[in-house]
Each structure stands twice: as C-alpha cells, then as structure tokens.
Amino acid sequence: MTQRTVLVTILASLVLALPAIIQAAEPNQASGQPASCASTYKKKSVPPKQLQAIVESHEQWLEHREKQEYRRANLCQADLRRATLAGANLERANLEGTVLQEANLHQSTLTQAQLAGADLTKARLEDSNLSGTDLRRARLSHASLLRVIGDEAVLYNAVLIGTQLKESAFERAHFEGSDLTSANLTNANLADSYFYGADLRGAILSGADFLQADLRRTNLTKANLEQANLQGALLDGAQLNGARLVEADLEGAYFDEADLTEANLRDALLRGADLRFTNLQSAGFRQADLEGVNFEGARLVKTNLQYANLRMAILYHSILDGTDFRGAKLPHAVLIGAMGKGTIFIDADLSQIYAPNVSLQRAQFNRANLESANLVAADLRRATFSHATIEQANLQEANLQETSFSGANFTGVRLDAANLRQADLRGANLAGALGLTQAQIDSACLDEQTKLPPDLSRPEPCGEKKTKKNSGR
C-alpha cells in the first residue's frame, strides 16, 4: 500500500467520525447538566437600578420578541442575594445557578424560567407563579412558597428543608429525589405529582391532596399526614415509620412492601388498598375502614385493629402475633394460612370467614361471632372461645387441644376428625354438633352441664379423670 493510499484512508475515517466528534464537543442538553453560562453578570452582583432595567427589558421582550432592542433576561450565576424582585415578570428568564438568597420574589411570575441549581435559601416567593419552572437541584431551604402555583414544575433533587409550602399548588410537579425534610405542605395540592425517592421525614402534610401521586420509595418517617387525601397514591416501598395518618383518605392506595411500623391510622379510610407484604408492627388502625384491603404476607405483629372494618379483607399468610382485633368486623374475610400467637378476637365479628389451615394458637375468641366460619385444619391449640357464637362453623380436622369452649353452642358445627384432646367443653352445648365421635368426647374435658348428642354417652367428669390419672402413677 502506497503512502498516498494510507493518507486517503485516514482522511476518510476522520470525515466519517466528524459528526460524533462535533456532538461530543457540544453541550449535552439531554444529560440534565446546565448549559455554560454566558451572562455578563456571572458571579457578580447587579446594582438595583441596573437589575430593574434588565427586568423591564425582559418584560418588553415577552411582549415584543420581534424587536431587537429588547432582550431576554440572562442572569445565570449572578449574585442577586436580597434583591427586590416583588411582582417582577421573569417568565422564561435564565436564572440558572443564580444566587437569590433572601431575595424578595413575592407575587413574581417565574413560569418556565430556568432556575436549575439556583440558590433560593430563605427567599420569599409567596403567591408567585412557578408553573413549568425548572428548579432542578435548586436550594430552597427555609424559603417561603406560601400559596405558590407550581403546576408541572421540575424540582428533581431540589433541597427544600423546612420550606413553607402551605396552600401551594404543585399538580403534576416533579419532586423525585428532593429533600423536603420538615417542610410544611399543609393543605397543598399535589395531585398527580411525582415524589419517587424523596425525603419527607418529619414533613407536615396534613390536609394535603396527594391524589394518585407517586410516593414510591419515599421516606415519610414521622411525617404528619392527618386528613390528607392519598386516594390511589403509590406508596410501594415507602418508609412511614411513626407517621401520623389519622383520618387520612387512602382508598385504593398501594403500599406494597412499605414500612408502617408504629404508624397511626386511626379512623383512616383504606377501602380496597393494597398492603401486601407491608410491615405494620405496632401500627394503629383503630376504627379504620379496611374493607377489602389486601394484607397478603403483611406483618401485623401487635397491630391495633380494634373496632376496625375488615369486611372481606384478605389476610392470606399474614403474621398476626399479638394482633388486637377486639370488636373488629371481619365477615367474609380471608385468613388462609395466617399465623399468629396470642391474637385477640374478643367481641369480633368473624362470621363466614374463610380460614382453612390458619394457625392461631392461644388466640382469644371470647364472645366473638364465628357463625359459619371455615376453620378446616386450623391450629387453634389453647385458644379460648368462652361464650363465642360458633353455630354452623366448620372445624373439621382442626387441632383443638386444650382449647376452651366454655359455654359455647356447637349447633351445626362440623367436628369430623377434629382433635379435642383435653379441650374444655364444660357447660358447652354439643347436642347439635356434627361428626362428633365417642373417642373425641372421651379425650375432652366435660362436666354435668355439658349437653351431648343422644347417641353419645357422658364420660367421667374432667376432675375425676385427672384424679385417677394421678393416682395410677
């Protein structure tokens, strides 16, 4: 190959690669990095009169873009701390990286302005318009954004620690990755907004509207969401430890794998919500409406569900150690494979529950209504059913060892192959029980008040059995 041929080949390669080289040299707007600042005031303070002239020219530019004498405001990276810009119209202005600490922007218009990376710490923006504004990575800690309109604003990774956002409106806004620790968003409108991965620890969100908002993977530890609207909101994987959700509307919300340890949801509305595989240890749901909620695989250890509505709730394979269902309503609930020890169902309505293979050792069912309940193959050892309503219940193959049914009525109850060894049936009415055998009766503990089916004979009283057993040793 000649030297000329080699040179031609090299030149051809360079020509083909030229577009890629040019593209690499140009600023990458798609990467989210701010374009280079070409402002005359870069890293400089702007005198008040000059700043006023720039704002006036910008306002004229908005009205008459065809005229060359007016210019769009370019104040990127300028030092405007404590500047007075109240009522200014800075729509579409370039304020990227601008220092606006403690600036007065009260009632200003900043729609679609470029404020990426700007420092608005302690700035005043009450009643301003931030619709569509680019505030990526902006610092707004302890700023006042009371009653601000910021629909569709972009605040990716912004810092809003302790920021006042009461009664503001940020519909469809983007707060992904932002820091809103201790921010105040009382009565704010945040419908359809995006908070994925945001930090909202200790934030005040009472009365806020999060309708169908994306709050996945957010940190809401000890946040106050009292009376907030979270209908259809996405809270999968969110941290809500110690959060206050009293009287909150969470109908149809999604909490898959969320952590609500010690959260307070008293009187909250969660109809049809998805709480699969959530951690609800020591959470409070007293008097909450949980109709149709899916608790599959949820950890409900020591959870307070007193007087809650759990009609048709799904508790498939949930953990119920020490869970308090006192006075709760669970008709038609599904508890297949649920496990718990010392669970409290005193005075609860468990009529027609579907709970085959459930394991509820030492559970308390005193005065509970279990009419027509399906407890086939359930492990109910040492549970107490004192004066419970169990008519028509299905206890086939259930393990009822040392279980107390004192004063219970077994009319229509199926006991086929149930283990009644040392079960306390004193004062119980077994006359209408189905599938009951003499062997089962002989292994149980009865007294003279126990009523038996006509085809079965009364065994020795429980006390005499124990006396003979002890004397034979």
C-alpha positions as a Python dict, from the first residue, in 0.01 Angstrom:
ca = {
    (1, 'M'): (0, 0, 0),
    (2, 'T'): (136, 341, -104),
    (3, 'Q'): (176, 635, 131),
    (4, 'R'): (-93, 825, -61),
    (5, 'T'): (-342, 541, -19),
    (6, 'V'): (-281, 532, 359),
    (7, 'L'): (-336, 908, 385),
    (8, 'V'): (-664, 889, 191),
    (9, 'T'): (-786, 609, 419),
    (10, 'I'): (-708, 811, 735),
    (11, 'L'): (-883, 1121, 598),
    (12, 'A'): (-1190, 919, 506),
    (13, 'S'): (-1209, 776, 857),
    (14, 'L'): (-1187, 1125, 1009),
    (15, 'V'): (-1466, 1254, 785),
    (16, 'L'): (-1692, 967, 888),
    (17, 'A'): (-1616, 1025, 1257),
    (18, 'L'): (-1658, 1404, 1238),
    (19, 'P'): (-2031, 1415, 1338),
    (20, 'A'): (-1960, 1214, 1654),
    (21, 'I'): (-1665, 1440, 1743),
    (22, 'I'): (-1879, 1753, 1698),
    (23, 'Q'): (-2160, 1601, 1908),
    (24, 'A'): (-1921, 1520, 2190),
    (25, 'A'): (-1785, 1877, 2188),
    (26, 'E'): (-2132, 2036, 2211),
    (27, 'P'): (-2305, 2080, 2548),
    (28, 'N'): (-2523, 1780, 2622),
    (29, 'Q'): (-2866, 1928, 2694),
    (30, 'A'): (-3028, 1585, 2736),
    (31, 'S'): (-2794, 1490, 3019),
    (32, 'G'): (-2961, 1733, 3261),
    (33, 'Q'): (-2640, 1932, 3311),
    (34, 'P'): (-2684, 2311, 3288),
    (35, 'A'): (-2555, 2480, 2975),
    (36, 'S'): (-2249, 2701, 3014),
    (37, 'C'): (-2331, 3048, 3149),
    (38, 'A'): (-2258, 3339, 2914),
    (39, 'S'): (-2409, 3612, 3131),
    (40, 'T'): (-2228, 3944, 3173),
    (41, 'Y'): (-2316, 3924, 3541),
    (42, 'K'): (-2176, 3578, 3607),
    (43, 'K'): (-2060, 3564, 3971),
    (44, 'K'): (-2120, 3939, 4001),
    (45, 'S'): (-2372, 4141, 4196),
    (46, 'V'): (-2614, 4356, 3996),
    (47, 'P'): (-2689, 4711, 4111),
    (48, 'P'): (-3061, 4766, 4187),
    (49, 'K'): (-3119, 5019, 3907),
    (50, 'Q'): (-2948, 4800, 3652),
    (51, 'L'): (-3148, 4500, 3773),
    (52, 'Q'): (-3468, 4698, 3732),
    (53, 'A'): (-3370, 4793, 3378),
    (54, 'I'): (-3297, 4427, 3294),
    (55, 'V'): (-3637, 4319, 3430),
    (56, 'E'): (-3818, 4594, 3237),
    (57, 'S'): (-3639, 4500, 2915),
    (58, 'H'): (-3728, 4137, 2973),
    (59, 'E'): (-4093, 4222, 3024),
    (60, 'Q'): (-4091, 4413, 2694),
    (61, 'W'): (-3918, 4118, 2527),
    (62, 'L'): (-4203, 3892, 2639),
    (63, 'E'): (-4450, 4126, 2467),
    (64, 'H'): (-4242, 4219, 2159),
    (65, 'R'): (-3995, 3944, 2080),
    (66, 'E'): (-3960, 4066, 1725),
    (67, 'K'): (-3795, 4390, 1836),
    (68, 'Q'): (-3418, 4376, 1868),
    (69, 'E'): (-3390, 4647, 2133),
    (70, 'Y'): (-3543, 4420, 2397),
    (71, 'R'): (-3354, 4129, 2548),
    (72, 'R'): (-3446, 3818, 2739),
    (73, 'A'): (-3304, 3839, 3092),
    (74, 'N'): (-2986, 3636, 3125),
    (75, 'L'): (-2879, 3643, 3487),
    (76, 'C'): (-2735, 3296, 3519),
    (77, 'Q'): (-2497, 3260, 3813),
    (78, 'A'): (-2543, 3627, 3904),
    (79, 'D'): (-2535, 3733, 4269),
    (80, 'L'): (-2884, 3861, 4346),
    (81, 'R'): (-2897, 3788, 4715),
    (82, 'R'): (-3152, 4004, 4899),
    (83, 'A'): (-3262, 4150, 4565),
    (84, 'T'): (-3606, 4313, 4549),
    (85, 'L'): (-3799, 4150, 4266),
    (86, 'A'): (-4151, 4153, 4409),
    (87, 'G'): (-4411, 4142, 4132),
    (88, 'A'): (-4147, 4102, 3860),
    (89, 'N'): (-4235, 3912, 3544),
    (90, 'L'): (-3941, 3679, 3482),
    (91, 'E'): (-4119, 3429, 3265),
    (92, 'R'): (-3865, 3224, 3065),
    (93, 'A'): (-3575, 3416, 3221),
    (94, 'N'): (-3236, 3246, 3250),
    (95, 'L'): (-3157, 3226, 3621),
    (96, 'E'): (-2959, 2902, 3624),
    (97, 'G'): (-2724, 2888, 3920),
    (98, 'T'): (-2827, 3238, 4028),
    (99, 'V'): (-2780, 3328, 4395),
    (100, 'L'): (-3115, 3456, 4523),
    (101, 'Q'): (-3068, 3403, 4894),
    (102, 'E'): (-3324, 3600, 5096),
    (103, 'A'): (-3444, 3767, 4775),
    (104, 'N'): (-3795, 3912, 4767),
    (105, 'L'): (-3986, 3749, 4482),
    (106, 'H'): (-4331, 3798, 4632),
    (107, 'Q'): (-4605, 3771, 4367),
    (108, 'S'): (-4347, 3729, 4091),
    (109, 'T'): (-4401, 3538, 3769),
    (110, 'L'): (-4141, 3269, 3702),
    (111, 'T'): (-4334, 3042, 3468),
    (112, 'Q'): (-4098, 2827, 3260),
    (113, 'A'): (-3800, 3017, 3396),
    (114, 'Q'): (-3463, 2839, 3418),
    (115, 'L'): (-3365, 2814, 3783),
    (116, 'A'): (-3172, 2489, 3780),
    (117, 'G'): (-2907, 2494, 4052),
    (118, 'A'): (-3023, 2835, 4181),
    (119, 'D'): (-2985, 2921, 4549),
    (120, 'L'): (-3316, 3048, 4687),
    (121, 'T'): (-3241, 2981, 5052),
    (122, 'K'): (-3479, 3185, 5272),
    (123, 'A'): (-3618, 3362, 4964),
    (124, 'R'): (-3974, 3500, 4969),
    (125, 'L'): (-4191, 3366, 4689),
    (126, 'E'): (-4540, 3397, 4840),
    (127, 'D'): (-4823, 3397, 4583),
    (128, 'S'): (-4575, 3357, 4295),
    (129, 'N'): (-4626, 3156, 3979),
    (130, 'L'): (-4374, 2874, 3920),
    (131, 'S'): (-4571, 2676, 3665),
    (132, 'G'): (-4338, 2473, 3448),
    (133, 'T'): (-4032, 2627, 3615),
    (134, 'D'): (-3703, 2434, 3602),
    (135, 'L'): (-3582, 2409, 3964),
    (136, 'R'): (-3362, 2102, 3933),
    (137, 'R'): (-3106, 2087, 4213),
    (138, 'A'): (-3225, 2429, 4337),
    (139, 'R'): (-3176, 2514, 4704),
    (140, 'L'): (-3496, 2640, 4864),
    (141, 'S'): (-3437, 2558, 5230),
    (142, 'H'): (-3648, 2769, 5467),
    (143, 'A'): (-3785, 2966, 5174),
    (144, 'S'): (-4147, 3084, 5181),
    (145, 'L'): (-4360, 2944, 4898),
    (146, 'L'): (-4698, 3005, 5059),
    (147, 'R'): (-4985, 2979, 4808),
    (148, 'V'): (-4740, 2936, 4519),
    (149, 'I'): (-4868, 2788, 4193),
    (150, 'G'): (-4612, 2541, 4061),
    (151, 'D'): (-4804, 2305, 3837),
    (152, 'E'): (-4570, 2089, 3627),
    (153, 'A'): (-4263, 2247, 3787),
    (154, 'V'): (-3946, 2037, 3787),
    (155, 'L'): (-3770, 2002, 4123),
    (156, 'Y'): (-3554, 1692, 4076),
    (157, 'N'): (-3305, 1662, 4364),
    (158, 'A'): (-3401, 2007, 4494),
    (159, 'V'): (-3338, 2093, 4860),
    (160, 'L'): (-3647, 2221, 5041),
    (161, 'I'): (-3558, 2158, 5405),
    (162, 'G'): (-3803, 2341, 5631),
    (163, 'T'): (-3961, 2516, 5332),
    (164, 'Q'): (-4306, 2673, 5378),
    (165, 'L'): (-4540, 2541, 5109),
    (166, 'K'): (-4876, 2579, 5281),
    (167, 'E'): (-5175, 2602, 5045),
    (168, 'S'): (-4947, 2580, 4743),
    (169, 'A'): (-5046, 2402, 4420),
    (170, 'F'): (-4797, 2168, 4252),
    (171, 'E'): (-5014, 1943, 4038),
    (172, 'R'): (-4815, 1708, 3812),
    (173, 'A'): (-4490, 1851, 3951),
    (174, 'H'): (-4167, 1651, 3979),
    (175, 'F'): (-4006, 1619, 4322),
    (176, 'E'): (-3810, 1299, 4255),
    (177, 'G'): (-3509, 1270, 4485),
    (178, 'S'): (-3579, 1605, 4650),
    (179, 'D'): (-3518, 1674, 5020),
    (180, 'L'): (-3836, 1800, 5188),
    (181, 'T'): (-3734, 1720, 5544),
    (182, 'S'): (-3955, 1912, 5790),
    (183, 'A'): (-4119, 2105, 5503),
    (184, 'N'): (-4471, 2237, 5564),
    (185, 'L'): (-4719, 2140, 5290),
    (186, 'T'): (-5039, 2182, 5489),
    (187, 'N'): (-5343, 2185, 5257),
    (188, 'A'): (-5116, 2182, 4949),
    (189, 'N'): (-5247, 2046, 4618),
    (190, 'L'): (-5001, 1782, 4495),
    (191, 'A'): (-5234, 1570, 4284),
    (192, 'D'): (-5062, 1352, 4023),
    (193, 'S'): (-4719, 1473, 4135),
    (194, 'Y'): (-4404, 1261, 4146),
    (195, 'F'): (-4203, 1213, 4466),
    (196, 'Y'): (-4017, 890, 4390),
    (197, 'G'): (-3727, 855, 4638),
    (198, 'A'): (-3793, 1194, 4801),
    (199, 'D'): (-3710, 1260, 5168),
    (200, 'L'): (-4016, 1382, 5358),
    (201, 'R'): (-3908, 1296, 5711),
    (202, 'G'): (-4100, 1498, 5967),
    (203, 'A'): (-4282, 1691, 5696),
    (204, 'I'): (-4620, 1847, 5778),
    (205, 'L'): (-4861, 1721, 5513),
    (206, 'S'): (-5193, 1748, 5696),
    (207, 'G'): (-5486, 1811, 5465),
    (208, 'A'): (-5261, 1788, 5158),
    (209, 'D'): (-5401, 1643, 4836),
    (210, 'F'): (-5183, 1359, 4702),
    (211, 'L'): (-5450, 1215, 4474),
    (212, 'Q'): (-5281, 945, 4261),
    (213, 'A'): (-4939, 1088, 4345),
    (214, 'D'): (-4626, 875, 4307),
    (215, 'L'): (-4470, 843, 4654),
    (216, 'R'): (-4282, 519, 4593),
    (217, 'R'): (-3960, 469, 4793),
    (218, 'T'): (-4016, 798, 4978),
    (219, 'N'): (-3907, 847, 5337),
    (220, 'L'): (-4209, 969, 5533),
    (221, 'T'): (-4080, 875, 5878),
    (222, 'K'): (-4278, 1066, 6143),
    (223, 'A'): (-4448, 1277, 5876),
    (224, 'N'): (-4787, 1425, 5962),
    (225, 'L'): (-5046, 1322, 5702),
    (226, 'E'): (-5355, 1376, 5913),
    (227, 'Q'): (-5667, 1412, 5695),
    (228, 'A'): (-5451, 1401, 5381),
    (229, 'N'): (-5600, 1272, 5056),
    (230, 'L'): (-5395, 982, 4920),
    (231, 'Q'): (-5660, 810, 4709),
    (232, 'G'): (-5493, 583, 4456),
    (233, 'A'): (-5147, 705, 4559),
    (234, 'L'): (-4842, 485, 4502),
    (235, 'L'): (-4655, 424, 4829),
    (236, 'D'): (-4478, 98, 4740),
    (237, 'G'): (-4160, 59, 4943),
    (238, 'A'): (-4221, 385, 5131),
    (239, 'Q'): (-4095, 435, 5487),
    (240, 'L'): (-4381, 552, 5706),
    (241, 'N'): (-4238, 461, 6046),
    (242, 'G'): (-4423, 656, 6313),
    (243, 'A'): (-4614, 856, 6051),
    (244, 'R'): (-4946, 1012, 6152),
    (245, 'L'): (-5226, 924, 5909),
    (246, 'V'): (-5526, 986, 6134),
    (247, 'E'): (-5847, 1024, 5927),
    (248, 'A'): (-5644, 1013, 5605),
    (249, 'D'): (-5815, 901, 5284),
    (250, 'L'): (-5610, 611, 5145),
    (251, 'E'): (-5880, 441, 4943),
    (252, 'G'): (-5724, 229, 4669),
    (253, 'A'): (-5369, 330, 4766),
    (254, 'Y'): (-5074, 95, 4707),
    (255, 'F'): (-4838, 14, 4997),
    (256, 'D'): (-4667, -300, 4867),
    (257, 'E'): (-4360, -370, 5089),
    (258, 'A'): (-4398, -36, 5270),
    (259, 'D'): (-4291, 3, 5634),
    (260, 'L'): (-4563, 145, 5860),
    (261, 'T'): (-4413, 43, 6194),
    (262, 'E'): (-4586, 235, 6475),
    (263, 'A'): (-4779, 447, 6223),
    (264, 'N'): (-5111, 591, 6343),
    (265, 'L'): (-5401, 532, 6102),
    (266, 'R'): (-5691, 576, 6344),
    (267, 'D'): (-6021, 637, 6162),
    (268, 'A'): (-5841, 627, 5826),
    (269, 'L'): (-6016, 515, 5507),
    (270, 'L'): (-5829, 239, 5324),
    (271, 'R'): (-6101, 56, 5132),
    (272, 'G'): (-5951, -159, 4859),
    (273, 'A'): (-5596, -55, 4946),
    (274, 'D'): (-5301, -285, 4869),
    (275, 'L'): (-5093, -356, 5181),
    (276, 'R'): (-4927, -676, 5065),
    (277, 'F'): (-4603, -768, 5244),
    (278, 'T'): (-4608, -445, 5446),
    (279, 'N'): (-4457, -414, 5793),
    (280, 'L'): (-4739, -298, 6019),
    (281, 'Q'): (-4584, -389, 6353),
    (282, 'S'): (-4736, -187, 6639),
    (283, 'A'): (-4930, 27, 6388),
    (284, 'G'): (-5269, 163, 6493),
    (285, 'F'): (-5580, 110, 6278),
    (286, 'R'): (-5841, 165, 6548),
    (287, 'Q'): (-6184, 221, 6386),
    (288, 'A'): (-6023, 237, 6041),
    (289, 'D'): (-6221, 133, 5732),
    (290, 'L'): (-6022, -156, 5582),
    (291, 'E'): (-6294, -321, 5379),
    (292, 'G'): (-6146, -533, 5100),
    (293, 'V'): (-5786, -444, 5190),
    (294, 'N'): (-5522, -692, 5076),
    (295, 'F'): (-5291, -779, 5368),
    (296, 'E'): (-5127, -1078, 5198),
    (297, 'G'): (-4799, -1162, 5373),
    (298, 'A'): (-4824, -849, 5587),
    (299, 'R'): (-4658, -836, 5929),
    (300, 'L'): (-4926, -733, 6176),
    (301, 'V'): (-4738, -807, 6498),
    (302, 'K'): (-4902, -623, 6790),
    (303, 'T'): (-5103, -414, 6545),
    (304, 'N'): (-5409, -239, 6687),
    (305, 'L'): (-5718, -311, 6475),
    (306, 'Q'): (-5977, -255, 6746),
    (307, 'Y'): (-6326, -188, 6608),
    (308, 'A'): (-6189, -164, 6253),
    (309, 'N'): (-6396, -264, 5949),
    (310, 'L'): (-6218, -557, 5780),
    (311, 'R'): (-6511, -695, 5588),
    (312, 'M'): (-6382, -912, 5300),
    (313, 'A'): (-6023, -823, 5386),
    (314, 'I'): (-5751, -1060, 5262),
    (315, 'L'): (-5509, -1174, 5533),
    (316, 'Y'): (-5358, -1460, 5334),
    (317, 'H'): (-5039, -1584, 5505),
    (318, 'S'): (-5021, -1273, 5722),
    (319, 'I'): (-4839, -1267, 6058),
    (320, 'L'): (-5078, -1198, 6347),
    (321, 'D'): (-4871, -1236, 6665),
    (322, 'G'): (-5042, -1036, 6939),
    (323, 'T'): (-5264, -855, 6687),
    (324, 'D'): (-5564, -691, 6853),
    (325, 'F'): (-5890, -738, 6657),
    (326, 'R'): (-6105, -658, 6960),
    (327, 'G'): (-6454, -557, 6843),
    (328, 'A'): (-6343, -560, 6476),
    (329, 'K'): (-6571, -662, 6191),
    (330, 'L'): (-6425, -934, 5968),
    (331, 'P'): (-6723, -1103, 5796),
    (332, 'H'): (-6618, -1290, 5481),
    (333, 'A'): (-6251, -1210, 5547),
    (334, 'V'): (-5989, -1450, 5405),
    (335, 'L'): (-5727, -1577, 5650),
    (336, 'I'): (-5589, -1878, 5463),
    (337, 'G'): (-5256, -1981, 5614),
    (338, 'A'): (-5242, -1682, 5851),
    (339, 'M'): (-5021, -1739, 6156),
    (340, 'G'): (-5026, -1583, 6498),
    (341, 'K'): (-4992, -1647, 6867),
    (342, 'G'): (-5195, -1469, 7131),
    (343, 'T'): (-5410, -1293, 6871),
    (344, 'I'): (-5709, -1112, 7024),
    (345, 'F'): (-6054, -1154, 6862),
    (346, 'I'): (-6264, -1070, 7168),
    (347, 'D'): (-6612, -945, 7066),
    (348, 'A'): (-6507, -953, 6698),
    (349, 'D'): (-6740, -1043, 6411),
    (350, 'L'): (-6577, -1334, 6226),
    (351, 'S'): (-6891, -1468, 6063),
    (352, 'Q'): (-6830, -1663, 5743),
    (353, 'I'): (-6454, -1607, 5748),
    (354, 'Y'): (-6256, -1837, 5522),
    (355, 'A'): (-5959, -1952, 5729),
    (356, 'P'): (-5852, -2308, 5646),
    (357, 'N'): (-5505, -2406, 5770),
    (358, 'V'): (-5484, -2097, 5987),
    (359, 'S'): (-5256, -2120, 6292),
    (360, 'L'): (-5384, -1915, 6585),
    (361, 'Q'): (-5250, -2077, 6899),
    (362, 'R'): (-5359, -1920, 7229),
    (363, 'A'): (-5589, -1681, 7040),
    (364, 'Q'): (-5876, -1520, 7231),
    (365, 'F'): (-6220, -1557, 7070),
    (366, 'N'): (-6428, -1482, 7380),
    (367, 'R'): (-6778, -1360, 7283),
    (368, 'A'): (-6670, -1347, 6917),
    (369, 'N'): (-6912, -1432, 6636),
    (370, 'L'): (-6776, -1720, 6425),
    (371, 'E'): (-7104, -1831, 6275),
    (372, 'S'): (-7046, -2033, 5955),
    (373, 'A'): (-6670, -1975, 5979),
    (374, 'N'): (-6446, -2211, 5779),
    (375, 'L'): (-6165, -2327, 6008),
    (376, 'V'): (-6085, -2657, 5844),
    (377, 'A'): (-5749, -2798, 5960),
    (378, 'A'): (-5692, -2487, 6171),
    (379, 'D'): (-5440, -2499, 6456),
    (380, 'L'): (-5627, -2348, 6750),
    (381, 'R'): (-5444, -2509, 7038),
    (382, 'R'): (-5502, -2343, 7376),
    (383, 'A'): (-5731, -2082, 7220),
    (384, 'T'): (-6032, -1959, 7418),
    (385, 'F'): (-6387, -1950, 7277),
    (386, 'S'): (-6569, -1870, 7600),
    (387, 'H'): (-6932, -1780, 7517),
    (388, 'A'): (-6840, -1741, 7149),
    (389, 'T'): (-7101, -1789, 6875),
    (390, 'I'): (-6978, -2079, 6660),
    (391, 'E'): (-7301, -2222, 6511),
    (392, 'Q'): (-7258, -2376, 6164),
    (393, 'A'): (-6879, -2334, 6180),
    (394, 'N'): (-6658, -2592, 6009),
    (395, 'L'): (-6388, -2727, 6242),
    (396, 'Q'): (-6311, -3047, 6055),
    (397, 'E'): (-5959, -3176, 6120),
    (398, 'A'): (-5889, -2874, 6340),
    (399, 'N'): (-5640, -2907, 6624),
    (400, 'L'): (-5835, -2802, 6933),
    (401, 'Q'): (-5608, -2944, 7201),
    (402, 'E'): (-5655, -2769, 7535),
    (403, 'T'): (-5885, -2520, 7366),
    (404, 'S'): (-6157, -2369, 7586),
    (405, 'F'): (-6517, -2369, 7458),
    (406, 'S'): (-6681, -2297, 7792),
    (407, 'G'): (-7049, -2216, 7740),
    (408, 'A'): (-7024, -2241, 7358),
    (409, 'N'): (-7311, -2365, 7138),
    (410, 'F'): (-7196, -2623, 6880),
    (411, 'T'): (-7524, -2643, 6686),
    (412, 'G'): (-7442, -2734, 6324),
    (413, 'V'): (-7065, -2725, 6392),
    (414, 'R'): (-6867, -2986, 6197),
    (415, 'L'): (-6609, -3162, 6414),
    (416, 'D'): (-6512, -3453, 6185),
    (417, 'A'): (-6160, -3572, 6276),
    (418, 'A'): (-6105, -3270, 6498),
    (419, 'N'): (-5853, -3316, 6781),
    (420, 'L'): (-6039, -3244, 7108),
    (421, 'R'): (-5777, -3382, 7343),
    (422, 'Q'): (-5810, -3201, 7677),
    (423, 'A'): (-6039, -2942, 7515),
    (424, 'D'): (-6250, -2763, 7778),
    (425, 'L'): (-6614, -2828, 7689),
    (426, 'R'): (-6762, -2762, 8031),
    (427, 'G'): (-7103, -2602, 8003),
    (428, 'A'): (-7094, -2632, 7622),
    (429, 'N'): (-7392, -2742, 7414),
    (430, 'L'): (-7276, -3026, 7185),
    (431, 'A'): (-7623, -3167, 7119),
    (432, 'G'): (-7633, -3037, 6764),
    (433, 'A'): (-7266, -3096, 6675),
    (434, 'L'): (-7193, -3289, 6353),
    (435, 'G'): (-6929, -3561, 6303),
    (436, 'L'): (-6860, -3590, 6677),
    (437, 'T'): (-6745, -3935, 6800),
    (438, 'Q'): (-6729, -4101, 7138),
    (439, 'A'): (-6349, -4113, 7117),
    (440, 'Q'): (-6336, -3737, 7074),
    (441, 'I'): (-6568, -3686, 7372),
    (442, 'D'): (-6365, -3924, 7588),
    (443, 'S'): (-6046, -3726, 7521),
    (444, 'A'): (-6205, -3393, 7613),
    (445, 'C'): (-6293, -3229, 7942),
    (446, 'L'): (-6668, -3214, 8018),
    (447, 'D'): (-6891, -3157, 8320),
    (448, 'E'): (-7255, -3227, 8412),
    (449, 'Q'): (-7371, -2910, 8234),
    (450, 'T'): (-7224, -3022, 7900),
    (451, 'K'): (-7503, -3122, 7660),
    (452, 'L'): (-7428, -3423, 7435),
    (453, 'P'): (-7582, -3574, 7121),
    (454, 'P'): (-7829, -3854, 7214),
    (455, 'D'): (-7609, -4126, 7062),
    (456, 'L'): (-7306, -4042, 7275),
    (457, 'S'): (-7250, -4124, 7643),
    (458, 'R'): (-7112, -3888, 7901),
    (459, 'P'): (-6757, -3972, 8006),
    (460, 'E'): (-6624, -3927, 8354),
    (461, 'P'): (-6606, -3565, 8467),
    (462, 'C'): (-6278, -3394, 8385),
    (463, 'G'): (-6176, -3363, 8751),
    (464, 'E'): (-6220, -3735, 8817),
    (465, 'K'): (-6013, -3823, 8507),
    (466, 'K'): (-5724, -3621, 8638),
    (467, 'T'): (-5758, -3776, 8987),
    (468, 'K'): (-5749, -4132, 8853),
    (469, 'K'): (-5459, -4048, 8622),
    (470, 'N'): (-5255, -3908, 8911),
    (471, 'S'): (-5338, -4200, 9145),
    (472, 'G'): (-5229, -4453, 8885),
    (473, 'R'): (-4877, -4313, 8875),
}
